[in-house]
Amino acid sequence: MDTSRLLRTTGTVIAAAGLLLSGCTSAGSGGTRAAASSSGGPALSAAPTEVPAALRPYYEQKLKWRECGVPGFQCATMKAPLDYAHPESGQDVDIAVARRQATGPGKRLGSLVVNPGGPGGSGIGYLQAYAGIGYPAPVRAQYDMVSFDPRGVDRSSPVECLTGPEMDKFTQVDQTPDNAAERAELVTAFKEFADGCKARSQRVLPHVSTVEAARDMDMLRAVLGDDKLTYVGASYGTLLGATYAELFPGRVGRLVLDGAMDPSRPALEMNRDQTGGFETALRSFAKDCVKQSDCPLGKGSPEAVADRLQEFFRKADAQPVPSGDPARPLGESLATTGVIAALYDESAWPQLREALTAAMNGDGSGLLGLADSYYEREPDGKYANLMFANAAVNCLDQPPAFAGPEAVDAALPSFEKASPVFGAGLAWASLNCAYWPVKATGEARALTAKGAPPIVVVGTVRDPATPYKWAQALAQQLDSGVLLTYDGDGHTAYGRGSSCIDTAINTYLLQGTPPQDGKKCS
């Protein structure tokens, strides 16, 4: 159950429209002209006004658009330097790009670049399955809808780590170890994961940071022919957008950062905050569940419901539930992942009740299906590279949350206080970067984007994956941050049913008028 620092957009695990978003990482790995930082990597600093000569061939490249499988969409491949410190080396990465041209009527406003988060989420998949057809019609009428797979993700020089059978084994490892043998097994699993990434992806691993992805995005802006970047990023995509604004404040157009992250918080604090976010989401689910006739967790207070869920996890730890796949019974790790997957969006709560009911009666297939969707596992046993890219970016963007098991032990009480149900598992999951083969080049730091025009930061009060206080913090950090609040449940707010939120964001994208700072919607 490596759910640590993985975030998702609306409906990711349930609907075809929702792709993932992840990442509680922080920026800090190199602007267009950067000085050395204390961590050994380049420091995050604003880019020069002019494009450096060594990068001009990249900025001046012409994209060759082609039809790409889904009617109405075109795809292209953009070249970017593998290492921005040495763009003249001739070593490149391929950045896959997709667009759906503005449908009209009305004046074309340029390109709207969208990012579903992750890190590890496919922007192209998100565009084709949702954003390019599901964004409000007036927005799609006046903007070319554009996205890309960030470096290391899916179609863009992807990070690879484990085979399908190896990943099946990894997802079943007990992440609430009860004894020394289970602790050793978990540590071995993290080491084998890291070793697999090094063996299969050594070339790209040092060059998949959020800063490098933000620099790729500025290159994309230029080759699309836009003077300014117009952008909607969700969850981890807010970190990518804020990092872009820090690097290129003079090239910021209209930026919406939905389900915002706080780049100033170190990995340990972010993981613990996110743990509390899932506890909040669980309490909301519990309050709703006890009102339903099919609630498998009984009646009573949210605390009582949470206690029964925790007891179910303990039983699954001791005796996994048959799932229909003899090689993958539903143990505690997969069961927990399935529950967490459904907590991203309240529209998944009925499915979660059904899956829990079945699992408590000896059929774990429903929760296994939710876990598989979270991990992007296909029916044939193949996995998308989501989890590989997620770890690669997170472990590069910040030093690890923990140096070893002893540090996890010390932090367990605070994680379990944040969430009695999920705390232990999410604390141990935060150990993954301790064994990463590439040293982190970034660090936690506030992003101010001094000189940028108004940037809209959106926070959902009961967001499970990006706690509301993160949006408040990012809006305060950004010199031109404007906070827009959704008093609701689920992860992110735009396009989730609030006409107040959607109207405010549409007005900003189409007319350039941001909402009043502090505006609240329900």
C-alpha positions as CSV (number, residue, x, y, z in Angstrom):
1,M,0.0,0.0,0.0
2,D,2.4,2.8,-1.0
3,T,-0.2,5.5,-0.9
4,S,2.2,8.0,0.7
5,R,2.4,11.3,-1.1
6,L,0.1,10.3,-3.9
7,L,-2.8,12.6,-4.7
8,R,-5.6,12.3,-7.2
9,T,-8.1,14.4,-9.1
10,T,-11.9,14.0,-8.9
11,G,-13.2,10.6,-9.7
12,T,-9.8,9.1,-10.5
13,V,-10.5,5.6,-9.3
14,I,-14.2,5.5,-10.2
15,A,-14.9,7.4,-13.4
16,A,-13.2,7.5,-16.7
17,A,-13.1,11.2,-16.4
18,G,-10.8,11.3,-13.3
19,L,-7.1,10.8,-13.5
20,L,-4.6,11.0,-10.9
21,L,-2.8,13.5,-9.2
22,S,-0.4,13.1,-6.7
23,G,2.4,14.3,-4.8
24,C,3.3,15.9,-1.7
25,T,6.6,17.2,-2.8
26,S,8.3,20.5,-2.7
27,A,10.1,22.5,-5.3
28,G,13.7,23.4,-5.4
29,S,15.8,22.0,-8.2
30,G,17.1,24.5,-10.7
31,G,15.9,27.6,-12.6
32,T,17.1,28.7,-16.0
33,R,20.0,30.4,-14.3
34,A,20.5,28.8,-10.8
35,A,23.1,28.9,-8.1
36,A,24.2,26.0,-6.0
37,S,22.1,25.2,-3.0
38,S,23.2,23.8,0.4
39,S,21.7,20.4,-0.6
40,G,24.1,20.1,-3.5
41,G,21.5,20.7,-6.3
42,P,20.8,23.9,-8.1
43,A,18.6,26.4,-6.2
44,L,15.2,27.6,-7.5
45,S,15.5,31.1,-8.9
46,A,13.7,33.3,-11.4
47,A,14.7,32.8,-15.0
48,P,16.3,35.5,-17.1
49,T,14.0,37.5,-19.3
50,E,15.7,36.2,-22.5
51,V,16.0,32.6,-23.4
52,P,19.6,31.5,-23.1
53,A,21.3,30.8,-26.4
54,A,21.8,27.1,-25.7
55,L,18.1,26.6,-25.2
56,R,16.9,28.6,-28.2
57,P,16.8,25.6,-30.6
58,Y,14.4,23.9,-28.1
59,Y,12.2,27.0,-27.7
60,E,12.1,27.4,-31.5
61,Q,11.3,23.9,-32.5
62,K,8.1,23.2,-34.5
63,L,5.6,20.6,-33.3
64,K,4.4,18.1,-35.9
65,W,0.8,17.4,-35.0
66,R,-0.9,14.2,-35.9
67,E,-4.2,12.4,-35.1
68,C,-3.7,10.2,-32.1
69,G,-6.4,7.6,-31.5
70,V,-9.2,9.7,-29.9
71,P,-11.3,11.7,-32.5
72,G,-10.8,15.4,-32.2
73,F,-7.4,15.2,-30.5
74,Q,-3.9,15.7,-32.0
75,C,-0.6,14.6,-30.6
76,A,3.0,15.7,-31.0
77,T,6.4,15.1,-29.5
78,M,8.5,17.9,-28.0
79,K,12.2,17.6,-27.4
80,A,13.7,18.9,-24.1
81,P,17.2,18.7,-22.7
82,L,17.8,15.8,-20.3
83,D,19.9,18.0,-18.2
84,Y,19.2,21.8,-18.2
85,A,22.6,22.4,-16.8
86,H,24.1,21.0,-20.0
87,P,21.6,21.5,-22.8
88,E,24.4,21.4,-25.4
89,S,25.2,17.8,-24.6
90,G,22.7,16.5,-27.2
91,Q,21.0,14.2,-24.7
92,D,17.2,14.8,-24.8
93,V,14.0,13.5,-23.4
94,D,10.8,13.2,-25.4
95,I,7.8,15.1,-24.0
96,A,4.5,13.8,-25.3
97,V,1.9,16.6,-26.0
98,A,-1.7,16.5,-26.9
99,R,-4.3,19.1,-27.8
100,R,-7.9,19.7,-28.8
101,Q,-8.3,22.9,-30.7
102,A,-10.8,25.5,-29.7
103,T,-14.2,24.7,-30.8
104,G,-15.6,28.2,-31.2
105,P,-17.5,30.4,-31.5
106,G,-15.8,33.4,-30.0
107,K,-12.3,34.7,-30.1
108,R,-9.6,32.2,-29.5
109,L,-7.7,33.1,-26.3
110,G,-4.7,30.8,-26.8
111,S,-3.8,27.5,-25.2
112,L,-5.1,26.3,-21.8
113,V,-2.6,23.8,-20.4
114,V,-4.0,21.4,-17.8
115,N,-2.3,19.0,-15.4
116,P,-4.1,16.4,-13.4
117,G,-1.3,16.0,-10.8
118,G,0.4,12.9,-9.5
119,P,3.3,13.2,-9.8
120,G,2.9,10.4,-12.3
121,G,-0.5,11.3,-13.7
122,S,-0.8,11.2,-17.5
123,G,-1.8,14.7,-18.7
124,I,-2.6,13.2,-22.1
125,G,-4.9,10.6,-20.6
126,Y,-6.6,13.2,-18.5
127,L,-7.1,15.5,-21.5
128,Q,-8.5,12.9,-23.7
129,A,-10.7,11.3,-21.1
130,Y,-12.0,14.4,-19.3
131,A,-10.6,17.9,-19.7
132,G,-10.7,18.1,-23.5
133,I,-14.4,17.1,-23.5
134,G,-15.6,17.8,-19.9
135,Y,-14.4,21.3,-19.2
136,P,-17.1,23.9,-19.5
137,A,-18.1,24.5,-23.1
138,P,-17.3,28.3,-23.1
139,V,-13.7,27.5,-22.0
140,R,-13.3,24.8,-24.6
141,A,-14.7,27.2,-27.2
142,Q,-12.1,29.8,-26.7
143,Y,-9.0,27.8,-25.7
144,D,-7.0,25.1,-27.4
145,M,-7.1,22.5,-24.6
146,V,-3.5,21.2,-24.1
147,S,-1.7,18.8,-21.8
148,F,1.5,16.8,-21.7
149,D,3.0,13.9,-19.9
150,P,5.7,15.3,-17.7
151,R,9.2,13.9,-18.1
152,G,9.4,10.4,-16.6
153,V,5.6,9.9,-17.0
154,D,3.8,7.4,-19.3
155,R,4.7,8.5,-22.9
156,S,7.5,10.9,-21.9
157,S,10.7,9.0,-21.4
158,P,9.0,7.0,-18.6
159,V,10.6,5.8,-15.4
160,E,10.3,2.0,-15.1
161,C,11.0,0.0,-12.0
162,L,9.2,-3.3,-11.5
163,T,7.5,-5.9,-13.6
164,G,3.8,-6.6,-13.2
165,P,4.4,-9.7,-10.9
166,E,7.0,-7.8,-8.9
167,M,4.5,-4.9,-8.5
168,D,1.8,-7.3,-7.4
169,K,4.1,-8.5,-4.7
170,F,5.1,-5.0,-3.7
171,T,1.5,-3.8,-3.2
172,Q,0.8,-6.7,-0.8
173,V,3.7,-6.1,1.6
174,D,2.4,-5.4,5.1
175,Q,2.9,-1.7,5.8
176,T,1.9,-1.9,9.4
177,P,4.7,-4.3,10.6
178,D,4.0,-6.0,13.9
179,N,7.4,-7.6,14.4
180,A,11.1,-7.5,13.3
181,A,10.5,-9.9,10.5
182,E,7.7,-7.8,9.0
183,R,9.8,-4.7,9.4
184,A,12.7,-6.3,7.6
185,E,10.3,-7.4,4.8
186,L,9.0,-3.9,4.3
187,V,12.5,-2.4,4.2
188,T,13.6,-5.0,1.7
189,A,10.5,-4.2,-0.5
190,F,11.4,-0.5,-0.6
191,K,15.1,-1.3,-1.4
192,E,14.0,-3.7,-4.2
193,F,11.7,-1.0,-5.6
194,A,14.5,1.5,-5.6
195,D,17.0,-0.9,-7.1
196,G,14.5,-1.8,-9.9
197,C,14.2,1.9,-10.7
198,K,18.0,2.3,-10.8
199,A,18.4,-0.7,-13.0
200,R,15.7,0.2,-15.5
201,S,15.8,4.0,-15.5
202,Q,19.2,5.2,-14.4
203,R,19.5,7.8,-17.2
204,V,16.3,9.8,-16.4
205,L,16.1,9.3,-12.6
206,P,18.3,12.4,-11.8
207,H,16.2,14.6,-14.1
208,V,12.5,14.2,-13.3
209,S,12.2,17.0,-10.7
210,T,9.2,19.4,-10.6
211,V,11.5,22.3,-11.5
212,E,12.6,20.5,-14.7
213,A,9.0,19.7,-15.6
214,A,8.1,23.4,-15.0
215,R,10.9,24.4,-17.4
216,D,9.6,22.0,-19.9
217,M,6.2,23.6,-19.5
218,D,7.7,27.0,-20.4
219,M,9.2,25.5,-23.5
220,L,5.8,24.1,-24.4
221,R,4.2,27.6,-23.9
222,A,6.7,29.0,-26.4
223,V,6.3,26.3,-29.1
224,L,2.5,26.7,-28.8
225,G,3.0,30.3,-29.7
226,D,1.7,31.8,-26.4
227,D,3.4,34.8,-24.8
228,K,1.9,33.9,-21.4
229,L,1.0,30.6,-19.8
230,T,-2.7,29.9,-19.0
231,Y,-2.9,26.9,-16.8
232,V,-5.2,24.8,-14.6
233,G,-3.3,22.4,-12.3
234,A,-4.9,20.2,-9.7
235,S,-3.3,18.7,-6.6
236,Y,0.4,18.1,-7.4
237,G,-0.3,20.2,-10.5
238,T,-0.6,23.1,-8.1
239,L,3.0,22.6,-7.1
240,L,4.0,22.4,-10.7
241,G,2.1,25.6,-11.5
242,A,3.5,27.5,-8.5
243,T,7.0,26.4,-9.4
244,Y,6.5,27.7,-12.9
245,A,5.3,31.0,-11.5
246,E,8.4,31.2,-9.3
247,L,10.7,30.5,-12.2
248,F,8.9,32.6,-14.8
249,P,6.7,35.3,-13.1
250,G,6.8,37.5,-16.1
251,R,5.3,34.7,-18.3
252,V,2.4,34.0,-16.0
253,G,-1.0,34.5,-17.6
254,R,-4.1,33.1,-15.9
255,L,-3.1,30.4,-13.4
256,V,-5.6,28.3,-11.4
257,L,-4.1,26.0,-8.7
258,D,-6.9,23.7,-7.4
259,G,-6.4,21.4,-4.4
260,A,-3.3,23.3,-3.5
261,M,-0.1,22.1,-1.9
262,D,2.1,24.0,0.5
263,P,5.6,23.9,-0.9
264,S,7.1,25.2,2.3
265,R,6.3,22.1,4.3
266,P,9.0,19.3,4.6
267,A,8.1,15.8,3.5
268,L,7.5,14.5,7.0
269,E,5.0,17.3,7.8
270,M,3.2,16.9,4.4
271,N,2.8,13.2,4.9
272,R,1.4,13.7,8.4
273,D,-0.9,16.5,7.2
274,Q,-2.2,14.2,4.4
275,T,-2.7,11.4,7.0
276,G,-5.0,13.8,8.9
277,G,-6.7,14.7,5.7
278,F,-7.7,11.1,5.1
279,E,-9.0,10.9,8.6
280,T,-11.2,13.9,8.0
281,A,-12.5,12.3,4.8
282,L,-13.2,9.0,6.7
283,R,-15.2,10.9,9.3
284,S,-17.3,12.5,6.5
285,F,-17.8,9.1,5.0
286,A,-18.8,7.6,8.3
287,K,-21.3,10.4,9.0
288,D,-22.9,9.6,5.7
289,C,-22.6,5.8,6.0
290,V,-24.6,5.5,9.2
291,K,-27.5,7.3,7.5
292,Q,-27.6,4.7,4.7
293,S,-29.5,1.4,4.8
294,D,-26.6,-0.5,3.3
295,C,-23.8,0.8,5.7
296,P,-21.6,-2.3,6.5
297,L,-20.0,-0.5,9.5
298,G,-23.1,-0.3,11.6
299,K,-24.6,2.7,13.3
300,G,-23.4,5.2,15.9
301,S,-20.7,7.9,16.0
302,P,-18.0,8.4,13.3
303,E,-15.5,7.2,15.9
304,A,-17.5,3.9,16.3
305,V,-17.6,3.4,12.5
306,A,-13.9,4.1,12.3
307,D,-13.2,1.6,15.0
308,R,-15.1,-1.1,13.1
309,L,-13.2,-0.3,9.9
310,Q,-9.9,-0.6,11.8
311,E,-11.1,-3.9,13.2
312,F,-11.8,-5.1,9.6
313,F,-8.3,-4.1,8.6
314,R,-6.8,-6.1,11.6
315,K,-8.8,-9.2,10.5
316,A,-7.6,-8.8,6.9
317,D,-4.0,-8.5,8.2
318,A,-4.4,-11.8,10.1
319,Q,-6.4,-13.6,7.5
320,P,-6.6,-12.1,4.0
321,V,-10.0,-12.1,2.3
322,P,-10.4,-14.2,-1.0
323,S,-10.6,-11.8,-3.9
324,G,-11.1,-14.1,-6.9
325,D,-7.4,-13.9,-7.7
326,P,-5.6,-16.7,-5.7
327,A,-2.2,-14.8,-6.0
328,R,-3.7,-11.6,-4.6
329,P,-6.0,-12.1,-1.7
330,L,-7.2,-8.9,0.0
331,G,-4.8,-8.3,2.9
332,E,-4.6,-5.2,5.0
333,S,-2.4,-3.2,2.6
334,L,-4.7,-3.7,-0.5
335,A,-7.8,-3.3,1.6
336,T,-6.5,0.0,3.0
337,T,-5.5,1.3,-0.4
338,G,-9.0,0.4,-1.8
339,V,-10.7,2.4,1.0
340,I,-8.3,5.4,0.6
341,A,-9.0,5.4,-3.2
342,A,-12.7,5.8,-2.7
343,L,-12.2,8.6,-0.1
344,Y,-11.0,11.0,-2.8
345,D,-14.5,11.7,-4.0
346,E,-17.8,11.4,-2.2
347,S,-19.5,10.1,-5.4
348,A,-17.5,6.9,-4.7
349,W,-19.0,6.4,-1.3
350,P,-21.8,4.1,-2.5
351,Q,-19.2,1.9,-4.3
352,L,-17.1,1.8,-1.1
353,R,-20.1,0.7,1.0
354,E,-20.8,-2.1,-1.5
355,A,-17.2,-3.2,-1.6
356,L,-16.8,-3.2,2.2
357,T,-20.0,-5.1,2.6
358,A,-18.8,-7.8,0.2
359,A,-15.4,-7.9,1.8
360,M,-16.8,-8.4,5.3
361,N,-18.8,-11.3,3.8
362,G,-15.8,-13.0,2.3
363,D,-15.5,-11.4,-1.2
364,G,-12.6,-9.0,-1.5
365,S,-12.9,-8.4,-5.2
366,G,-14.6,-5.0,-4.9
367,L,-11.9,-3.5,-2.7
368,L,-9.2,-5.1,-4.8
369,G,-10.7,-3.4,-7.8
370,L,-10.5,0.0,-6.1
371,A,-6.9,-0.7,-5.1
372,D,-6.1,-1.7,-8.7
373,S,-7.6,1.4,-10.1
374,Y,-5.5,3.4,-7.6
375,Y,-2.3,1.7,-8.8
376,E,-3.4,1.8,-12.4
377,R,-3.2,-2.0,-12.7
378,E,-4.7,-3.4,-15.9
379,P,-6.7,-6.7,-16.0
380,D,-3.7,-8.4,-17.7
381,G,-1.5,-7.6,-14.7
382,K,0.4,-4.7,-16.3
383,Y,0.8,-1.5,-14.4
384,A,1.1,2.0,-15.7
385,N,4.2,3.8,-14.6
386,L,2.3,6.0,-12.1
387,M,3.8,4.6,-8.9
388,F,7.3,4.6,-10.5
389,A,7.2,8.2,-11.6
390,N,5.5,9.2,-8.4
391,A,8.4,8.0,-6.3
392,A,11.0,9.3,-8.7
393,V,9.7,12.9,-8.6
394,N,8.9,12.9,-4.9
395,C,12.2,11.5,-3.8
396,L,14.1,14.0,-6.0
397,D,12.0,17.0,-5.0
398,Q,12.7,16.7,-1.3
399,P,15.0,14.9,1.2
400,P,13.2,11.7,2.6
401,A,10.7,12.0,5.4
402,F,12.6,9.3,7.3
403,A,16.2,8.1,7.3
404,G,15.3,4.6,8.6
405,P,12.8,2.5,10.6
406,E,13.9,4.0,13.9
407,A,12.8,7.4,12.7
408,V,9.4,6.0,11.7
409,D,9.1,4.5,15.2
410,A,9.6,8.0,16.7
411,A,7.0,9.6,14.5
412,L,4.3,6.9,14.8
413,P,2.5,8.5,17.8
414,S,2.0,11.7,15.8
415,F,0.8,9.9,12.7
416,E,-1.6,7.8,14.8
417,K,-2.9,10.9,16.5
418,A,-3.5,12.4,13.0
419,S,-5.4,9.2,12.0
420,P,-6.0,6.2,14.3
421,V,-7.1,4.2,11.3
422,F,-4.5,5.2,8.6
423,G,-1.7,6.7,10.7
424,A,0.6,3.6,11.0
425,G,0.4,2.6,7.4
426,L,1.0,6.1,6.0
427,A,3.9,6.6,8.4
428,W,5.6,3.4,7.2
429,A,4.8,4.2,3.6
430,S,6.7,7.5,4.1
431,L,9.9,5.4,4.4
432,N,10.1,4.7,0.7
433,C,12.5,7.6,-0.2
434,A,15.1,6.6,2.4
435,Y,16.6,4.0,0.0
436,W,16.3,6.0,-3.2
437,P,19.4,5.7,-5.5
438,V,19.5,9.4,-6.4
439,K,20.1,12.2,-3.9
440,A,17.3,14.8,-3.6
441,T,18.1,18.0,-5.3
442,G,15.1,20.0,-4.0
443,E,14.0,21.2,-0.6
444,A,10.9,22.6,1.1
445,R,10.6,26.4,0.6
446,A,8.0,29.0,0.2
447,L,7.2,30.2,-3.3
448,T,6.3,33.8,-3.8
449,A,6.3,34.4,-7.6
450,K,7.1,38.0,-7.1
451,G,5.9,40.1,-10.0
452,A,3.3,37.6,-11.3
453,P,-0.3,38.7,-12.0
454,P,-3.1,37.4,-9.8
455,I,-3.0,33.6,-9.3
456,V,-6.1,31.8,-8.1
457,V,-5.6,29.2,-5.4
458,V,-8.5,26.9,-4.7
459,G,-8.9,24.9,-1.5
460,T,-11.6,22.4,-0.4
461,V,-12.4,22.5,3.3
462,R,-12.6,18.7,3.8
463,D,-10.1,17.6,1.1
464,P,-8.6,14.3,2.0
465,A,-5.4,14.6,0.0
466,T,-4.5,18.3,0.1
467,P,-5.7,19.7,3.4
468,Y,-7.4,23.0,3.2
469,K,-4.6,24.7,5.3
470,W,-2.2,24.0,2.4
471,A,-4.3,26.2,0.1
472,Q,-4.4,28.9,2.7
473,A,-0.7,28.7,3.1
474,L,0.1,28.8,-0.7
475,A,-2.3,31.8,-1.2
476,Q,-0.5,33.7,1.5
477,Q,3.0,32.8,0.2
478,L,2.3,33.9,-3.4
479,D,2.6,37.7,-3.7
480,S,-0.4,37.7,-5.9
481,G,-2.3,34.7,-4.5
482,V,-6.1,34.9,-4.4
483,L,-7.8,32.3,-2.2
484,L,-11.1,30.7,-3.4
485,T,-12.7,28.3,-0.9
486,Y,-15.1,25.4,-1.5
487,D,-16.9,24.3,1.7
488,G,-17.3,20.7,0.7
489,D,-15.9,17.2,0.6
490,G,-13.6,15.4,-1.9
491,H,-10.4,16.3,-3.6
492,T,-10.3,19.5,-5.7
493,A,-13.3,21.8,-6.5
494,Y,-13.4,22.9,-10.2
495,G,-15.9,20.9,-12.2
496,R,-17.3,19.0,-9.1
497,G,-20.8,20.5,-9.0
498,S,-20.4,23.9,-7.4
499,S,-21.7,26.5,-9.8
500,C,-20.2,29.2,-7.5
501,I,-16.7,27.7,-7.9
502,D,-17.1,27.0,-11.6
503,T,-18.4,30.5,-12.4
504,A,-15.6,32.1,-10.5
505,I,-12.9,30.1,-12.3
506,N,-14.6,30.4,-15.8
507,T,-14.8,34.2,-15.4
508,Y,-11.1,34.3,-14.5
509,L,-10.1,32.1,-17.4
510,L,-12.3,33.9,-20.0
511,Q,-12.2,37.5,-18.8
512,G,-9.1,37.7,-16.7
513,T,-11.0,38.8,-13.6
514,P,-10.1,36.9,-10.5
515,P,-12.6,36.2,-7.7
516,Q,-12.4,38.4,-4.6
517,D,-9.7,37.1,-2.3
518,G,-11.3,35.0,0.4
519,K,-14.4,34.2,-1.6
520,K,-16.2,31.1,-0.3
521,C,-18.5,28.7,-2.1
522,S,-20.5,25.6,-1.2
